[in-house]
Amino acid sequence: MNVYAEKIALMKLILNTENPEVLKKIKDFFVKENDFWNSISQAEKEDILNGIQEIESGDSYPYEAFMQKHRSI
């Protein structure tokens, strides 16, 4: 079966279902598949989470201060 035929068959199944649970699972699958978080490495996730934690704890400084420091190098 080609991809186009598969899409048509899936669309028919989706249109004919009255089960909200099935629709939610399909939607969740596509949302998760397109979420960038699922496409990055564990190390990148940890770096992002550490950065968020630093910001929330006040362990950060303004962008302009950062740029000024690095412009003089």
C-alpha positions as CSV (number, residue, x, y, z in Angstrom):
1,M,0.0,0.0,0.0
2,N,1.4,3.4,-0.9
3,V,1.6,6.4,1.5
4,Y,-1.3,8.2,-0.1
5,A,-3.6,5.2,0.3
6,E,-2.5,4.8,3.9
7,K,-3.3,8.4,4.6
8,I,-6.8,8.0,3.1
9,A,-7.4,4.8,5.1
10,L,-6.3,6.5,8.3
11,M,-8.5,9.6,7.6
12,K,-11.5,7.3,7.1
13,L,-10.9,5.6,10.4
14,I,-10.4,9.0,12.2
15,L,-13.6,10.5,10.7
16,N,-15.6,7.4,11.6
17,T,-14.6,7.2,15.2
18,E,-16.7,8.7,18.0
19,N,-14.2,7.7,20.7
20,P,-12.6,10.8,22.1
21,E,-9.9,8.7,23.8
22,V,-8.7,7.5,20.4
23,L,-8.7,11.0,19.0
24,K,-6.7,12.3,22.0
25,K,-4.1,9.5,21.6
26,I,-3.7,10.3,17.9
27,K,-3.4,14.1,18.6
28,D,-0.9,13.4,21.5
29,F,1.2,11.2,19.2
30,F,1.6,14.0,16.6
31,V,2.2,16.7,19.2
32,K,4.9,14.6,20.9
33,E,6.5,13.7,17.5
34,N,6.8,17.3,16.6
35,D,8.1,18.5,20.0
36,F,11.7,19.6,19.7
37,W,12.3,18.3,23.2
38,N,12.1,14.8,21.8
39,S,14.7,15.5,19.2
40,I,17.5,16.7,21.4
41,S,20.1,14.7,23.4
42,Q,19.9,14.1,27.2
43,A,22.9,16.4,27.7
44,E,21.1,19.2,25.9
45,K,18.0,18.7,28.0
46,E,20.1,18.8,31.1
47,D,21.8,22.0,30.0
48,I,18.4,23.7,29.3
49,L,17.0,22.6,32.6
50,N,20.1,23.8,34.5
51,G,19.8,27.1,32.8
52,I,16.1,27.5,33.7
53,Q,17.0,26.6,37.3
54,E,19.8,29.2,37.4
55,I,17.4,31.9,36.1
56,E,14.7,30.9,38.6
57,S,17.2,31.1,41.5
58,G,18.4,34.5,40.4
59,D,21.8,33.2,39.3
60,S,22.0,35.1,36.1
61,Y,22.8,38.6,34.8
62,P,21.4,40.9,32.1
63,Y,22.1,40.3,28.5
64,E,23.7,43.7,28.0
65,A,26.2,43.0,30.9
66,F,27.1,39.7,29.2
67,M,27.6,41.4,25.8
68,Q,29.6,44.2,27.3
69,K,32.0,41.8,28.9
70,H,32.5,39.8,25.7
71,R,32.9,42.8,23.4
72,S,36.0,43.8,25.3
73,I,37.7,40.5,24.6
